[in-house]
Amino acid sequence: DQQVKQNSPSLSVQEGRISILNCDYTNSMFDYFLWYKKYPAEGPTFLISISSIKDKNEDGRFTVFLNKSAKHLSLHIVPSQPGDSAVYFCAASSYQGGSEKLVFGKGTKLTVNP
Amino acid sequence: ETGVTQTPRHLVMGMTNKKSLKCEQHLGHNAMYWYKQSAKKPLELMFVYNFKEQTENNSVPSRFSPECPNSSHLFLHLHTLQPEDSALYLCASSQEVGGGLAGGPRTQYFGPGTRLLVL
């Protein structure tokens, strides 16, 4: 049973437009959420995170929104650029038993067309 | 460049071979992790080390044996693997400060991974 779900395997947007990537989770113990970006043949690169005590975090073109009641978070990229084309992973974290446990979604492949 | 390096980047091995994957982090972190990413599946946590002590073994078969000699180095020893173990193996590190909302940054930083093929 997947605790973190990214229901859209792929997303295609036009350069300059907004990209919205969605993520749903089921475990109420998660208290920290992260987005990672992954290019082929590379490891995931940290993009942005949000604590469960907040509902929004912004960093340049990237904004993450958290709706705790709906157990939903989203990543907004605006304006989208061709270099943003990559696979984006949503991850949820909880601290249990003395260690950090990070659970990942399957990823959404974003393609930004020039 | 994330400050986490992994070697080798690619590895092909037979089912009777013994090999080791190496991870090194240059970030001064005190926690290190092994993850596995198989095709069409999300990243799966395998092992967690905090201050060189293993704190998590996520039901990983014994043919995978981790070793953490110090806070900067992490190994994954492989022996008698199966073809279904072919995957991307990723190492990550983070600064553990006790967890919880007041625990400060909890971001894990990943290495580039080792692409493993078991024949």
gemmi code that builds the backbone of each chain (N, CA, C; Angstrom):
import gemmi

chains = {
    "A": [
        ("ASP", (0.846, -1.197, 0.000), (0.000, 0.000, 0.000), (0.874, 1.238, 0.000)),
        ("GLN", (0.726, 2.037, -1.035), (1.570, 3.218, -1.179), (1.121, 4.315, -0.229)),
        ("GLN", (2.041, 4.806, 0.567), (1.724, 5.876, 1.494), (1.848, 7.251, 0.854)),
        ("VAL", (2.617, 7.323, -0.221), (2.803, 8.585, -0.941), (2.502, 8.320, -2.413)),
        ("LYS", (1.555, 9.056, -2.938), (1.112, 8.795, -4.306), (1.249, 10.024, -5.191)),
        ("GLN", (1.835, 9.796, -6.342), (1.868, 10.817, -7.384), (1.088, 10.209, -8.542)),
        ("ASN", (-0.135, 10.643, -8.708), (-1.045, 9.968, -9.627), (-0.813, 10.291, -11.098)),
        ("SER", (-0.045, 11.335, -11.363), (0.245, 11.669, -12.761), (1.652, 11.224, -13.089)),
        ("PRO", (1.826, 10.210, -13.925), (3.175, 9.774, -14.268), (3.911, 10.792, -15.128)),
        ("SER", (3.157, 11.618, -15.851), (3.816, 12.597, -16.708), (2.977, 13.860, -16.826)),
        ("LEU", (3.686, 14.947, -17.167), (3.043, 16.251, -17.336), (3.821, 17.024, -18.384)),
        ("SER", (3.106, 17.637, -19.301), (3.756, 18.432, -20.344), (3.193, 19.845, -20.325)),
        ("VAL", (4.084, 20.842, -20.264), (3.640, 22.232, -20.236), (4.489, 23.064, -21.201)),
        ("GLN", (3.983, 24.208, -21.525), (4.677, 25.122, -22.426), (5.605, 26.021, -21.611)),
        ("GLU", (6.751, 26.324, -22.185), (7.690, 27.239, -21.534), (6.984, 28.536, -21.156)),
        ("GLY", (7.260, 29.012, -19.947), (6.670, 30.246, -19.477), (5.383, 30.063, -18.704)),
        ("ARG", (4.762, 28.891, -18.858), (3.514, 28.618, -18.142), (3.807, 28.024, -16.781)),
        ("ILE", (2.757, 27.814, -16.004), (2.909, 27.218, -14.685), (2.853, 25.688, -14.782)),
        ("SER", (3.738, 25.039, -14.039), (3.679, 23.588, -13.878), (3.176, 23.307, -12.471)),
        ("ILE", (2.211, 22.414, -12.370), (1.676, 22.026, -11.057), (1.783, 20.521, -10.922)),
        ("LEU", (2.580, 20.106, -9.962), (2.756, 18.675, -9.699), (2.099, 18.351, -8.368)),
        ("ASN", (1.353, 17.268, -8.345), (0.554, 16.935, -7.171), (1.032, 15.670, -6.471)),
        ("CYS", (0.714, 15.619, -5.190), (1.146, 14.487, -4.370), (0.134, 14.297, -3.245)),
        ("ASP", (-0.240, 13.059, -2.982), (-1.153, 12.747, -1.881), (-0.481, 11.750, -0.938)),
        ("TYR", (-0.796, 11.855, 0.331), (-0.220, 10.921, 1.289), (-1.311, 10.412, 2.221)),
        ("THR", (-1.021, 9.301, 2.875), (-2.048, 8.691, 3.714), (-1.681, 8.664, 5.196)),
        ("ASN", (-0.406, 8.744, 5.513), (0.043, 8.561, 6.894), (0.075, 9.892, 7.642)),
        ("SER", (-0.712, 10.003, 8.690), (-0.778, 11.243, 9.468), (0.493, 11.500, 10.282)),
        ("MET", (1.366, 10.495, 10.360), (2.608, 10.669, 11.118), (3.637, 11.502, 10.349)),
        ("PHE", (3.458, 11.628, 9.059), (4.405, 12.428, 8.281), (4.340, 13.881, 8.734)),
        ("ASP", (5.508, 14.477, 8.982), (5.506, 15.857, 9.438), (6.490, 16.740, 8.663)),
        ("TYR", (7.041, 16.190, 7.612), (7.989, 16.976, 6.823), (7.917, 16.440, 5.404)),
        ("PHE", (7.833, 17.333, 4.440), (7.606, 16.922, 3.055), (8.648, 17.582, 2.155)),
        ("LEU", (9.091, 16.833, 1.168), (10.165, 17.316, 0.306), (9.836, 17.020, -1.150)),
        ("TRP", (10.385, 17.827, -2.002), (10.358, 17.558, -3.437), (11.802, 17.413, -3.922)),
        ("TYR", (12.009, 16.375, -4.719), (13.298, 16.138, -5.328), (13.118, 16.136, -6.842)),
        ("LYS", (14.189, 16.504, -7.511), (14.219, 16.528, -8.967), (15.308, 15.560, -9.416)),
        ("LYS", (15.019, 14.788, -10.453), (15.998, 13.801, -10.884), (16.162, 13.829, -12.398)),
        ("TYR", (17.419, 14.014, -12.808), (17.759, 13.881, -14.229), (18.227, 12.450, -14.477)),
        ("PRO", (18.143, 11.975, -15.712), (18.632, 10.627, -16.022), (20.089, 10.451, -15.613)),
        ("ALA", (20.413, 9.306, -15.100), (21.783, 8.936, -14.721), (22.335, 9.776, -13.563)),
        ("GLU", (21.471, 10.468, -12.837), (21.904, 11.210, -11.662), (21.031, 10.828, -10.479)),
        ("GLY", (21.520, 11.098, -9.273), (20.691, 10.884, -8.098), (19.695, 12.013, -7.927)),
        ("PRO", (18.676, 11.821, -7.090), (17.705, 12.893, -6.828), (18.389, 14.103, -6.197)),
        ("THR", (17.977, 15.274, -6.619), (18.500, 16.529, -6.084), (17.407, 17.227, -5.303)),
        ("PHE", (17.719, 17.617, -4.087), (16.733, 18.304, -3.254), (16.322, 19.621, -3.888)),
        ("LEU", (15.020, 19.865, -3.863), (14.475, 21.078, -4.479), (13.903, 22.025, -3.433)),
        ("ILE", (12.930, 21.556, -2.683), (12.256, 22.404, -1.713), (11.532, 21.510, -0.715)),
        ("SER", (11.318, 22.040, 0.490), (10.651, 21.246, 1.511), (9.647, 22.110, 2.272)),
        ("ILE", (8.829, 21.436, 3.070), (7.873, 22.156, 3.897), (7.581, 21.348, 5.144)),
        ("SER", (7.517, 22.043, 6.251), (7.162, 21.411, 7.505), (5.644, 21.368, 7.624)),
        ("SER", (5.142, 20.416, 8.391), (3.694, 20.272, 8.523), (3.044, 21.417, 9.293)),
        ("ILE", (3.849, 22.264, 9.914), (3.263, 23.394, 10.630), (3.041, 24.589, 9.705)),
        ("LYS", (3.445, 24.436, 8.459), (3.256, 25.509, 7.479), (2.329, 25.042, 6.371)),
        ("ASP", (1.796, 25.994, 5.618), (0.988, 25.596, 4.470), (1.574, 26.070, 3.140)),
        ("LYS", (2.665, 26.795, 3.224), (3.284, 27.285, 1.986), (4.758, 27.572, 2.225)),
        ("ASN", (5.566, 27.228, 1.236), (6.979, 27.603, 1.274), (7.407, 27.956, -0.139)),
        ("GLU", (8.084, 29.066, -0.254), (8.438, 29.576, -1.578), (9.941, 29.756, -1.696)),
        ("ASP", (10.475, 29.391, -2.850), (11.900, 29.574, -3.108), (12.065, 29.879, -4.590)),
        ("GLY", (12.147, 31.157, -4.886), (12.296, 31.554, -6.291), (11.087, 31.157, -7.115)),
        ("ARG", (11.330, 30.391, -8.172), (10.225, 29.975, -9.051), (9.414, 28.806, -8.484)),
        ("PHE", (9.876, 28.254, -7.380), (9.267, 27.045, -6.827), (8.490, 27.359, -5.551)),
        ("THR", (7.250, 26.876, -5.511), (6.420, 27.029, -4.314), (5.775, 25.691, -3.993)),
        ("VAL", (5.841, 25.304, -2.733), (5.167, 24.086, -2.306), (4.017, 24.479, -1.398)),
        ("PHE", (2.865, 23.871, -1.646), (1.667, 24.106, -0.852), (1.301, 22.810, -0.135)),
        ("LEU", (0.916, 22.933, 1.115), (0.524, 21.763, 1.888), (-0.888, 21.958, 2.432)),
        ("ASN", (-1.757, 20.992, 2.162), (-3.114, 20.976, 2.712), (-3.215, 19.745, 3.604)),
        ("LYS", (-3.010, 19.960, 4.893), (-2.961, 18.836, 5.818), (-4.290, 18.110, 5.930)),
        ("SER", (-5.376, 18.858, 5.913), (-6.676, 18.214, 6.071), (-6.971, 17.278, 4.906)),
        ("ALA", (-6.493, 17.653, 3.734), (-6.699, 16.815, 2.548), (-5.547, 15.851, 2.328)),
        ("LYS", (-4.494, 15.945, 3.155), (-3.278, 15.142, 2.977), (-2.782, 15.261, 1.542)),
        ("HIS", (-2.597, 16.495, 1.145), (-2.224, 16.782, -0.240), (-1.186, 17.886, -0.269)),
        ("LEU", (-0.186, 17.694, -1.133), (0.741, 18.788, -1.375), (0.982, 18.937, -2.864)),
        ("SER", (1.398, 20.125, -3.220), (1.636, 20.390, -4.635), (2.876, 21.262, -4.784)),
        ("LEU", (3.505, 21.115, -5.925), (4.674, 21.923, -6.278), (4.303, 22.757, -7.491)),
        ("HIS", (4.460, 24.070, -7.359), (4.197, 24.977, -8.457), (5.529, 25.525, -8.973)),
        ("ILE", (5.703, 25.479, -10.277), (6.901, 26.036, -10.906), (6.421, 27.107, -11.884)),
        ("VAL", (6.833, 28.351, -11.595), (6.393, 29.408, -12.505), (7.446, 30.508, -12.587)),
        ("PRO", (7.867, 30.920, -13.777), (7.506, 30.310, -15.051), (8.324, 29.045, -15.306)),
        ("SER", (7.749, 28.102, -15.992), (8.452, 26.855, -16.314), (9.495, 27.115, -17.403)),
        ("GLN", (10.616, 26.407, -17.277), (11.699, 26.545, -18.248), (12.067, 25.165, -18.786)),
        ("PRO", (12.594, 25.096, -19.999), (12.972, 23.780, -20.555), (13.929, 22.998, -19.662)),
        ("GLY", (14.795, 23.710, -18.943), (15.731, 23.038, -18.025), (15.056, 22.398, -16.831)),
        ("ASP", (13.779, 22.697, -16.634), (13.032, 22.072, -15.534), (12.580, 20.661, -15.905)),
        ("SER", (12.729, 20.295, -17.152), (12.318, 18.959, -17.601), (13.122, 17.901, -16.853)),
        ("ALA", (12.422, 17.069, -16.099), (13.051, 16.064, -15.241), (11.934, 15.242, -14.604)),
        ("VAL", (12.329, 14.264, -13.805), (11.347, 13.532, -12.996), (11.328, 14.158, -11.607)),
        ("TYR", (10.145, 14.461, -11.108), (9.985, 15.087, -9.801), (9.385, 14.077, -8.825)),
        ("PHE", (10.083, 13.901, -7.707), (9.631, 12.979, -6.681), (9.138, 13.752, -5.469)),
        ("CYS", (7.992, 13.361, -4.993), (7.469, 13.838, -3.729), (7.919, 12.855, -2.651)),
        ("ALA", (8.302, 13.365, -1.487), (8.711, 12.490, -0.392), (8.122, 13.003, 0.910)),
        ("ALA", (7.764, 12.081, 1.776), (7.207, 12.436, 3.079), (8.037, 11.780, 4.161)),
        ("SER", (8.226, 12.500, 5.239), (9.152, 12.051, 6.268), (8.508, 12.011, 7.646)),
        ("SER", (8.922, 11.036, 8.424), (8.572, 10.998, 9.831), (9.790, 10.526, 10.603)),
        ("TYR", (9.850, 10.937, 11.854), (11.000, 10.543, 12.680), (10.508, 9.502, 13.669)),
        ("GLN", (10.922, 8.259, 13.464), (10.432, 7.167, 14.294), (11.582, 6.270, 14.712)),
        ("GLY", (11.543, 5.847, 15.958), (12.501, 4.854, 16.406), (13.946, 5.275, 16.255)),
        ("GLY", (14.208, 6.563, 16.352), (15.591, 7.028, 16.291), (16.131, 7.243, 14.901)),
        ("SER", (15.299, 7.173, 13.908), (15.799, 7.434, 12.562), (14.736, 8.102, 11.717)),
        ("GLU", (15.244, 8.828, 10.728), (14.387, 9.534, 9.790), (13.910, 8.539, 8.734)),
        ("LYS", (12.619, 8.514, 8.480), (12.106, 7.603, 7.464), (11.451, 8.409, 6.358)),
        ("LEU", (12.001, 8.279, 5.188), (11.551, 9.031, 4.024), (10.854, 8.069, 3.080)),
        ("VAL", (9.603, 8.399, 2.718), (8.837, 7.565, 1.801), (8.590, 8.362, 0.529)),
        ("PHE", (8.904, 7.764, -0.596), (8.831, 8.453, -1.875), (7.621, 8.043, -2.687)),
        ("GLY", (7.130, 8.955, -3.509), (6.188, 8.619, -4.547), (6.927, 8.066, -5.759)),
        ("LYS", (6.176, 7.659, -6.770), (6.788, 7.047, -7.949), (7.358, 8.077, -8.911)),
        ("GLY", (7.000, 9.327, -8.727), (7.554, 10.371, -9.575), (6.618, 10.808, -10.687)),
        ("THR", (6.795, 12.053, -11.112), (6.087, 12.614, -12.256), (7.126, 13.171, -13.212)),
        ("LYS", (7.061, 12.721, -14.451), (8.007, 13.225, -15.450), (7.462, 14.508, -16.067)),
        ("LEU", (8.165, 15.592, -15.829), (7.759, 16.894, -16.363), (8.540, 17.194, -17.631)),
        ("THR", (7.815, 17.573, -18.665), (8.441, 18.016, -19.918), (7.994, 19.438, -20.180)),
        ("VAL", (8.953, 20.349, -20.277), (8.652, 21.745, -20.583), (9.073, 21.992, -22.025)),
        ("ASN", (8.119, 22.288, -22.846), (8.365, 22.477, -24.279), (8.700, 23.929, -24.608)),
        ("PRO", (9.758, 24.143, -25.411), (10.151, 25.518, -25.760), (9.079, 26.192, -26.610)),
    ],
    "B": [
        ("GLU", (26.635, 18.627, -8.107), (27.485, 18.002, -7.068), (26.830, 18.208, -5.702)),
        ("THR", (26.412, 17.109, -5.073), (25.679, 17.214, -3.817), (26.565, 17.005, -2.603)),
        ("GLY", (27.812, 16.617, -2.785), (28.687, 16.310, -1.663), (28.617, 14.854, -1.252)),
        ("VAL", (27.888, 14.047, -2.011), (27.804, 12.617, -1.752), (28.271, 11.890, -3.016)),
        ("THR", (29.313, 11.089, -2.869), (29.847, 10.374, -4.025), (29.634, 8.875, -3.864)),
        ("GLN", (29.466, 8.202, -4.989), (29.266, 6.761, -4.979), (30.147, 6.130, -6.043)),
        ("THR", (30.733, 4.988, -5.702), (31.498, 4.198, -6.661), (31.189, 2.724, -6.475)),
        ("PRO", (31.202, 1.970, -7.556), (31.282, 2.426, -8.936), (29.942, 3.012, -9.396)),
        ("ARG", (29.928, 3.645, -10.533), (28.676, 4.174, -11.065), (27.866, 3.094, -11.769)),
        ("HIS", (28.584, 2.119, -12.319), (27.930, 0.996, -12.993), (28.624, -0.294, -12.559)),
        ("LEU", (27.833, -1.356, -12.403), (28.399, -2.636, -11.981), (27.587, -3.764, -12.590)),
        ("VAL", (28.309, -4.690, -13.213), (27.693, -5.913, -13.731), (28.312, -7.074, -12.974)),
        ("MET", (27.496, -7.924, -12.409), (28.035, -9.046, -11.655), (27.198, -10.299, -11.854)),
        ("GLY", (27.862, -11.437, -11.710), (27.176, -12.706, -11.771), (26.589, -13.056, -10.418)),
        ("MET", (25.734, -14.047, -10.407), (25.024, -14.389, -9.171), (25.948, -14.974, -8.106)),
        ("THR", (27.123, -15.440, -8.501), (28.037, -16.025, -7.511), (29.114, -15.044, -7.064)),
        ("ASN", (29.120, -13.869, -7.658), (30.160, -12.884, -7.323), (29.922, -12.231, -5.965)),
        ("LYS", (31.017, -11.646, -5.439), (30.924, -10.767, -4.280), (31.483, -9.409, -4.679)),
        ("LYS", (30.716, -8.380, -4.434), (31.148, -7.018, -4.763), (30.700, -6.080, -3.650)),
        ("SER", (31.263, -4.880, -3.672), (30.864, -3.871, -2.683), (30.609, -2.542, -3.356)),
        ("LEU", (29.591, -1.851, -2.890), (29.311, -0.479, -3.296), (29.823, 0.454, -2.202)),
        ("LYS", (30.379, 1.581, -2.634), (30.941, 2.530, -1.681), (30.242, 3.875, -1.791)),
        ("CYS", (30.052, 4.495, -0.636), (29.467, 5.827, -0.588), (30.301, 6.671, 0.369)),
        ("GLU", (30.537, 7.906, -0.010), (31.266, 8.831, 0.855), (30.568, 10.187, 0.841)),
        ("GLN", (30.392, 10.760, 2.019), (29.778, 12.076, 2.071), (30.750, 13.089, 2.670)),
        ("HIS", (30.757, 14.276, 2.069), (31.692, 15.337, 2.447), (30.940, 16.518, 3.068)),
        ("LEU", (29.811, 16.219, 3.696), (28.938, 17.276, 4.203), (28.952, 17.388, 5.727)),
        ("GLY", (29.707, 16.532, 6.379), (29.746, 16.560, 7.835), (28.482, 16.017, 8.474)),
        ("HIS", (27.712, 15.242, 7.731), (26.467, 14.677, 8.259), (26.744, 13.484, 9.179)),
        ("ASN", (25.735, 13.140, 9.978), (25.918, 12.015, 10.900), (24.982, 10.850, 10.618)),
        ("ALA", (24.190, 10.935, 9.573), (23.300, 9.839, 9.209), (23.480, 9.502, 7.742)),
        ("MET", (23.465, 8.217, 7.432), (23.618, 7.779, 6.041), (22.609, 6.680, 5.740)),
        ("TYR", (22.235, 6.587, 4.474), (21.122, 5.732, 4.068), (21.467, 4.991, 2.778)),
        ("TRP", (20.942, 3.782, 2.634), (20.934, 3.089, 1.353), (19.496, 2.962, 0.889)),
        ("TYR", (19.270, 3.297, -0.399), (17.986, 3.147, -1.045), (18.151, 2.286, -2.295)),
        ("LYS", (17.043, 1.662, -2.677), (17.009, 0.895, -3.920), (15.895, 1.454, -4.796)),
        ("GLN", (16.196, 1.651, -6.079), (15.160, 2.067, -7.009), (15.089, 1.075, -8.157)),
        ("SER", (14.020, 0.310, -8.173), (13.778, -0.629, -9.271), (12.896, 0.067, -10.303)),
        ("ALA", (12.898, -0.504, -11.498), (12.102, 0.080, -12.578), (10.626, 0.121, -12.167)),
        ("LYS", (9.996, 1.257, -12.454), (8.549, 1.441, -12.233), (8.140, 1.426, -10.773)),
        ("LYS", (9.114, 1.515, -9.868), (8.789, 1.505, -8.436), (9.425, 2.706, -7.765)),
        ("PRO", (8.819, 3.151, -6.655), (9.431, 4.284, -5.945), (10.707, 3.862, -5.227)),
        ("LEU", (11.488, 4.850, -4.835), (12.684, 4.574, -4.041), (12.271, 3.852, -2.753)),
        ("GLU", (13.040, 2.800, -2.427), (12.742, 2.042, -1.217), (13.929, 2.143, -0.262)),
        ("LEU", (13.638, 2.529, 0.963), (14.672, 2.600, 1.974), (15.135, 1.188, 2.330)),
        ("MET", (16.482, 1.007, 2.394), (17.031, -0.298, 2.775), (17.611, -0.245, 4.190)),
        ("PHE", (18.537, 0.658, 4.404), (19.235, 0.721, 5.689), (19.435, 2.184, 6.097)),
        ("VAL", (19.480, 2.385, 7.438), (19.774, 3.697, 7.985), (20.864, 3.544, 9.035)),
        ("TYR", (21.841, 4.438, 8.988), (22.881, 4.498, 10.015), (22.881, 5.891, 10.628)),
        ("ASN", (22.818, 5.938, 11.954), (22.953, 7.176, 12.714), (24.200, 7.067, 13.561)),
        ("PHE", (25.130, 8.019, 13.397), (26.362, 7.982, 14.172), (27.007, 6.600, 14.121)),
        ("LYS", (27.059, 6.033, 12.941), (27.695, 4.739, 12.645), (26.899, 3.528, 13.159)),
        ("GLU", (25.788, 3.753, 13.832), (24.999, 2.644, 14.332), (23.786, 2.408, 13.415)),
        ("GLN", (23.565, 1.150, 13.083), (22.421, 0.850, 12.228), (21.134, 1.005, 13.030)),
        ("THR", (20.236, 1.844, 12.548), (18.980, 2.069, 13.239), (17.774, 1.563, 12.448)),
        ("GLU", (18.027, 1.122, 11.230), (16.909, 0.643, 10.423), (17.401, -0.406, 9.442)),
        ("ASN", (16.712, -1.517, 9.397), (16.920, -2.533, 8.371), (15.518, -2.853, 7.869)),
        ("ASN", (15.229, -2.363, 6.684), (13.865, -2.426, 6.186), (13.578, -3.774, 5.537)),
        ("SER", (13.742, -4.848, 6.326), (13.454, -6.211, 5.847), (14.232, -6.557, 4.591)),
        ("VAL", (15.494, -6.191, 4.599), (16.343, -6.437, 3.430), (16.961, -7.825, 3.540)),
        ("PRO", (16.984, -8.597, 2.442), (17.595, -9.943, 2.489), (19.052, -9.886, 2.916)),
        ("SER", (19.511, -10.951, 3.526), (20.870, -10.977, 4.081), (21.954, -10.982, 3.013)),
        ("ARG", (21.596, -11.179, 1.756), (22.607, -11.104, 0.694), (23.087, -9.663, 0.496)),
        ("PHE", (22.415, -8.703, 1.141), (22.865, -7.319, 1.186), (23.372, -7.064, 2.604)),
        ("SER", (24.624, -6.662, 2.723), (25.212, -6.463, 4.033), (25.834, -5.072, 4.117)),
        ("PRO", (25.266, -4.169, 4.910), (25.825, -2.821, 4.998), (26.952, -2.752, 6.022)),
        ("GLU", (27.808, -1.753, 5.823), (28.887, -1.488, 6.771), (29.112, 0.007, 6.844)),
        ("CYS", (29.240, 0.531, 8.043), (29.463, 1.962, 8.223), (30.633, 2.164, 9.181)),
        ("PRO", (31.862, 2.229, 8.659), (33.032, 2.326, 9.537), (33.174, 3.675, 10.229)),
        ("ASN", (32.624, 4.712, 9.629), (32.640, 6.043, 10.245), (31.511, 6.865, 9.640)),
        ("SER", (31.320, 8.052, 10.142), (30.155, 8.850, 9.720), (30.227, 9.314, 8.275)),
        ("SER", (31.402, 9.190, 7.652), (31.549, 9.690, 6.281), (31.469, 8.598, 5.227)),
        ("HIS", (31.585, 7.355, 5.647), (31.653, 6.260, 4.681), (30.596, 5.208, 4.952)),
        ("LEU", (30.050, 4.704, 3.854), (29.030, 3.664, 3.947), (29.267, 2.682, 2.812)),
        ("PHE", (29.208, 1.402, 3.141), (29.402, 0.366, 2.133), (28.158, -0.516, 2.070)),
        ("LEU", (27.964, -1.120, 0.909), (26.938, -2.145, 0.765), (27.610, -3.339, 0.109)),
        ("HIS", (27.793, -4.401, 0.909), (28.440, -5.614, 0.412), (27.385, -6.528, -0.193)),
        ("LEU", (27.699, -7.026, -1.372), (26.745, -7.809, -2.142), (27.289, -9.214, -2.359)),
        ("HIS", (26.488, -10.228, -2.132), (26.921, -11.593, -2.416), (25.723, -12.468, -2.751)),
        ("THR", (25.943, -13.336, -3.714), (24.918, -14.256, -4.226), (23.612, -13.552, -4.526)),
        ("LEU", (23.724, -12.464, -5.294), (22.527, -11.708, -5.659), (21.730, -12.449, -6.726)),
        ("GLN", (20.489, -11.996, -6.887), (19.587, -12.546, -7.870), (19.348, -11.512, -8.981)),
        ("PRO", (18.947, -11.971, -10.161), (18.674, -11.002, -11.237), (17.674, -9.927, -10.849)),
        ("GLU", (16.716, -10.243, -9.989), (15.722, -9.238, -9.587), (16.302, -8.172, -8.670)),
        ("ASP", (17.549, -8.348, -8.252), (18.225, -7.306, -7.465), (18.808, -6.212, -8.356)),
        ("SER", (18.748, -6.413, -9.648), (19.219, -5.379, -10.577), (18.385, -4.118, -10.365)),
        ("ALA", (19.080, -3.012, -10.119), (18.379, -1.760, -9.796), (19.405, -0.648, -9.690)),
        ("LEU", (18.911, 0.541, -9.398), (19.763, 1.682, -9.074), (19.853, 1.763, -7.551)),
        ("TYR", (21.071, 1.735, -7.033), (21.272, 1.807, -5.581), (21.797, 3.193, -5.245)),
        ("LEU", (21.057, 3.864, -4.379), (21.366, 5.243, -4.040), (21.746, 5.364, -2.575)),
        ("CYS", (22.757, 6.166, -2.349), (23.186, 6.493, -0.999), (22.753, 7.928, -0.699)),
        ("ALA", (22.422, 8.196, 0.542), (22.053, 9.555, 0.941), (22.626, 9.834, 2.323)),
        ("SER", (22.737, 11.115, 2.650), (23.163, 11.488, 4.002), (22.339, 12.668, 4.477)),
        ("SER", (22.282, 12.826, 5.794), (21.576, 13.962, 6.378), (22.162, 14.255, 7.750)),
        ("GLN", (21.782, 15.409, 8.287), (22.219, 15.773, 9.616), (21.071, 15.490, 10.574)),
        ("GLU", (21.176, 14.461, 11.339), (20.140, 14.104, 12.300), (20.350, 14.884, 13.581)),
        ("VAL", (19.307, 15.585, 14.015), (19.423, 16.368, 15.237), (18.331, 16.004, 16.208)),
        ("GLY", (17.842, 14.791, 16.124), (16.846, 14.337, 17.075), (15.440, 14.338, 16.527)),
        ("GLY", (15.271, 14.795, 15.306), (13.946, 14.740, 14.695), (12.968, 15.712, 15.304)),
        ("GLY", (11.755, 15.597, 14.875), (10.703, 16.484, 15.364), (10.735, 17.828, 14.670)),
        ("LEU", (9.707, 18.586, 14.849), (9.592, 19.850, 14.137), (10.665, 20.835, 14.546)),
        ("ALA", (11.207, 20.685, 15.754), (12.246, 21.610, 16.189), (13.629, 21.075, 15.872)),
        ("GLY", (13.700, 20.002, 15.121), (14.978, 19.355, 14.881), (15.807, 19.965, 13.794)),
        ("GLY", (15.341, 21.006, 13.202), (16.151, 21.646, 12.178), (16.051, 20.916, 10.855)),
        ("PRO", (16.974, 21.182, 9.965), (16.909, 20.605, 8.620), (16.943, 19.090, 8.682)),
        ("ARG", (16.112, 18.457, 7.903), (16.076, 16.999, 7.849), (16.208, 16.526, 6.421)),
        ("THR", (16.804, 17.336, 5.589), (16.881, 17.000, 4.184), (17.951, 15.962, 3.940)),
        ("GLN", (17.629, 14.963, 3.149), (18.611, 13.965, 2.741), (19.175, 14.355, 1.380)),
        ("TYR", (20.492, 14.226, 1.281), (21.190, 14.555, 0.052), (21.707, 13.262, -0.563)),
        ("PHE", (21.421, 13.107, -1.845), (21.691, 11.847, -2.518), (22.959, 11.887, -3.369)),
        ("GLY", (23.584, 10.721, -3.462), (24.654, 10.533, -4.417), (24.083, 10.216, -5.793)),
        ("PRO", (24.957, 10.020, -6.778), (24.497, 9.777, -8.150), (23.980, 8.358, -8.378)),
        ("GLY", (24.272, 7.455, -7.445), (23.778, 6.094, -7.579), (24.741, 5.153, -8.281)),
        ("THR", (24.538, 3.867, -8.031), (25.244, 2.793, -8.741), (24.199, 1.988, -9.482)),
        ("ARG", (24.363, 1.903, -10.794), (23.445, 1.100, -11.601), (23.966, -0.334, -11.600)),
        ("LEU", (23.242, -1.240, -10.979), (23.676, -2.629, -10.815), (22.882, -3.548, -11.724)),
        ("LEU", (23.620, -4.412, -12.420), (22.993, -5.436, -13.257), (23.502, -6.798, -12.806)),
        ("VAL", (22.596, -7.657, -12.420), (22.952, -9.006, -11.978), (22.558, -9.999, -13.072)),
        ("LEU", (23.560, -10.717, -13.546), (23.302, -11.667, -14.641), (23.169, -13.093, -14.134)),
    ],
}
model = gemmi.Model(1)
for chain_id, residues in chains.items():
    chain = gemmi.Chain(chain_id)
    for i, (resn, *xyz) in enumerate(residues, 1):
        res = gemmi.Residue()
        res.name, res.seqid = resn, gemmi.SeqId(i, " ")
        for name, pos in zip(("N", "CA", "C"), xyz):
            atom = gemmi.Atom()
            atom.name, atom.element = name, gemmi.Element(name[0])
            atom.pos, atom.b_iso = gemmi.Position(*pos), 0.0
            res.add_atom(atom)
        chain.add_residue(res)
    model.add_chain(chain)
structure = gemmi.Structure()
structure.add_model(model)
structure.setup_entities()
